[in-house]
Amino acid sequence: MAELPPFISWIGHGAASLAPPAVFTGAKACVFGFRADAGAMQKLVDSLLNPVGAGRVSYRVLAGFSMISFMAIEHCTSQVDAIGWQPGRECALWVPLLETNHERGAMRIVFWTPYIFIDYTIGLLTGREVWGWPKVGAQIAVPGDAPGAPGTGTDFVCTTTVFDTLSPQTPARNAALLTVSGPAPVPAASQWSSGRDAVRGLLGTVLADAEHELVDALIGAPVIPTVQMKQFRDSLDPSRACFQAIVDSPAQLTGFSGGGLLRASDYQLKIATCESHQIVQDLLGTAPSPGQTTVPIDIAAWVAMDFKALPGAVVVSRT
């Protein structure tokens, strides 16, 4: 393999895509799990991930279950590029997958985000360009925000640009695409003392039917494995990709301040209906309801932590 050329840094010239590891401290997340349709999610995986694997690496949905997370981070920075820091918020939808590397004869459990939203430019660009996270800009409200924020004061709300229909004549509008409504979480005394406890508490039931060895490896590992499809469109032929790969995006917990379960029945997920974000069809496998679709929550939890987004290896590449 030819030696890669050095990256030309834009530090001091408005750089907004920074070098990993990315360091996040003072992160507070709430995670809500809900029943989904494994067949619909597999169809999504087969359209967005498995073509890149090209038979060498493949992905299979592990359970009829998905999760949505809302995370507010006090301090986001790069461990390498000394620019400064800023707070940030993210909202993501998660799907657990079984990755099979047919060339190596290896399997592992990984997580994938077909939808992820973020409220600060540096995190958006770094996430997309380094690992391939499909991040887009959004306003993210969490309980306790000041009056006038997009939420109600107790809701988690992700507001982003949507298109009601896919047509050149459709005007863009900002809308509350994802809302988790319910009482403002009031965490009790921490039920979990480590990141391993949190992973076990959140995923033990969801992954009960997966192979015990793979679940144990996931819970016991020092990092949480996620995969993303990273690609860049060709500038001459926009129907082609000049780079396309599946990339590891490992997250390493560096600090754990607490976490535990919330009463899931107190919450519900509301998904706005629009053709630009076909989340209901992609995850639930049904037609959306007019206006919005309401989904009951089966698992709810809070976590307070610090973590790093580590450099990630290319799992498989087509270019």
Secondary structure as GFF3:
##gff-version 3
##sequence-region A 1 319
A	DSSP	beta_strand	22	35	.	.	.	ID=ss1
A	DSSP	alpha_helix	38	48	.	.	.	ID=ss2
A	DSSP	alpha_helix	50	53	.	.	.	ID=ss3
A	DSSP	beta_strand	57	61	.	.	.	ID=ss4
A	DSSP	beta_strand	65	78	.	.	.	ID=ss5
A	DSSP	beta_strand	86	101	.	.	.	ID=ss6
A	DSSP	beta_strand	106	118	.	.	.	ID=ss7
A	DSSP	alpha_helix	121	126	.	.	.	ID=ss8
A	DSSP	pi_helix	127	131	.	.	.	ID=ss9
A	DSSP	beta_strand	135	137	.	.	.	ID=ss10
A	DSSP	beta_strand	139	141	.	.	.	ID=ss11
A	DSSP	beta_strand	156	162	.	.	.	ID=ss12
A	DSSP	beta_strand	173	181	.	.	.	ID=ss13
A	DSSP	alpha_helix	195	203	.	.	.	ID=ss14
A	DSSP	alpha_helix	212	220	.	.	.	ID=ss15
A	DSSP	beta_strand	223	224	.	.	.	ID=ss16
A	DSSP	beta_strand	227	233	.	.	.	ID=ss17
A	DSSP	beta_strand	241	248	.	.	.	ID=ss18
A	DSSP	beta_strand	251	262	.	.	.	ID=ss19
A	DSSP	three_ten_helix	264	266	.	.	.	ID=ss20
A	DSSP	beta_strand	268	272	.	.	.	ID=ss21
A	DSSP	alpha_helix	279	279	.	.	.	ID=ss22
A	DSSP	pi_helix	280	284	.	.	.	ID=ss23
A	DSSP	beta_strand	292	296	.	.	.	ID=ss24
A	DSSP	beta_strand	299	309	.	.	.	ID=ss25
A	DSSP	beta_strand	314	317	.	.	.	ID=ss26
###
